[in-house]
Amino acid sequence: MSEVIGRAVATEKYPATMDKFYFWTDSEFRLNAFDVVKVDHLEGSYSFGTVENIYHITDAKSFLTTYISNDFGKSVETLTDAPTLRIGMNYVEVAVSYNTKNIYTPVINDSKVYLATAGEIEQALGLDKIQNPLPCGFMKMYEDTSNEIFLPVNLNSQFILGPEGAHLNISGISGLAAKTSYAMFLIKSIIENYSANEPSDDGVAFIIFNVKGKDLMAIHEKNDVDDIEKIVENYKELKISGQPFKNVKYYAPFNADKAVTSYLDSEYVEKYLSKKILKKFKYVYEDDRESLEMLFADIDDTTQTMDSIISKVIDDNDVDFGSIKTWNDFLAKVHTLSHSNTSGRSNEISVLSWRKFKRIVNKAIKNDKMFSNRIIFEQNECRLEEELQKISAGSVSVIDIAKLSTDKQAFVFGDVLKTIYKLKLGEYGDCTPPSRIIIFIDELNKYASKDTSKNSPILRQILDVAERGRSLGIVLFGAEQFRSNIHPRVTGNCSTFAFGRTNVIETTTKDYSALPATYKSILTRLEQGEYIIQNPIFRSLLKIRFPKPIYKQFKD
């Protein structure tokens, strides 16, 4: 029989309801927010609930009463006990999550309240009958007490990869929230568990953007930290191997014959090139001019003149651009059209618009070796669009854009997103992509914030993926510091949310209005490696932890 820890209480001021009840317990008894308790209910049933808050009260009518009982404050240092004994107790606020007989009438006053067993906790939270299990972390219930319970937590893969739901959003302040580490942990979990759950499926491929330093540029190598054995053990407890990622390819922007635009050390670049796991990507005018629109993601184009210019550029029959073959010729033609003495059909677009277009493309393209006239395949050069058409189940493609300027990062990200979308729509002929493709990008706020222009081509791509991606098998894992900054149509279409440590200002926004006050407070002091998870299959929010990265992390 479970341990009795108190009894339900209902007062005139704090009545029990269908979804909430209170109980008193000993002042010395330790409980934490997110702990699960059970309570006797009607017809021999039990109700389960999650602790939302804990209060301590005494019979003192006011603060002044306690002050007076301590000899008007004079006894602070001279007396070990207050002259007047105060009766005190703790009472706990609980949100009902489940009843064993689906009876959701209010809990009756004086009903016994118990600690729950591991099986009962899983039942209460909806973890006991999860199909297609996908490890997403672990919980510690009744933590730091003799009753502590360790529980692995699984998602239903169909609620994050489809068809039931899709997309993951991770939020939290930089550094402490470990957003990238959690996304990579889930990707590792998917790689090792999804195929086992879906034996008839043709798998998942992964496209990961490295946006900070060289964080994700050695995920195929094992972590070399001192506590690696403990980390491996933590992974195995969750039924995930302690091995780094396999079948990994890296892509970095071309810079010179033996160099790339990357924070990766030259010794690693040479090693990766020799092992054929790194390719230097370029953009060739004839094949990639359609992607030019991605350079204008942050440009306010209310009159759509930039769109008109781009339409001319990609029109093979256009009198000005139809015969152009190289980036240099393209820039020269734009220069010509940006002068007032220009004549011809381009007069339909003002000279000022051409000059604006020229400034943007010159800044991005001129003197940048990533924009080239040809690909030398023998020197590990490639076009990303062609490479991504070859992705297969289980493959991991890491695209390094960390050292690019913000506008070029957006250009590459938008181009990749468009390529994957076309791939899943069957626009590349005989290419047969995996059934699902996961794209992970940190700093999502750069491309899909509430302030992003609605004419942004990248925002349009992201919204298409968020709203239609589930049916196409495209899944977006996005991370950002502040969820409140992200476009509501993106977050609104995510099935799973991971809330990491954030600040008080962020928790006051409407995105967090549904959270109890205690949970908001907890969000401001979560430790690294802790997240609060929300998913449709869970009956309440869960506070979970995950192991440290298993792959190599570069030390500054």
Secondary structure, 3 states (H helix, E strand, C coil): CCCEEEEEECCCCCCCCCCEEEEEECCCCCCCCCCEEEEECHHHCEEEEEEEEEEEEECCCCHHHHHHHCHHHCCCCCCCCCCCCCCEEEEEEEEEEEECCCCCCCCCCCCEEEECCHHHHHHHHCCCCCCCEEEEEEEEECCCCCCCEEEEEEEEHHHCECCCCECEEEECCCCCCCHHHHHHHHHHHHHHHHHHHCCCCCCEEEEEEECCCCCCCCCCCECCCCCHHHHHHHHHHCCCCCCCCCCEEEEEEEEECCEECCCCCHHHHHHHHHCCCEEEECEEHHHHHHHHHHHHCCCCCCCCHHHHHHHHHHCCCCCCCCCCCCHHHHHHHHHHHCCCCCCCHHHHCCHHHHHHHHHHHHHHHCCCCCEECCCCHHHCEECHHHHHCCCCCCCEEEEECCCCCHHHHHHHHHHHHHHHHHHHCCCCCCCCCCCEEEEEECCCHHHHECCCCCCCHHHHHHHHHHHHHHHHCEEEEEEECCHHHECHHHHCCCCEEEECCCCHHHHCCHHHCCCCHHHHHHHCCCCCCEEEEECCCCCCCEEEECCCCCECCCCC
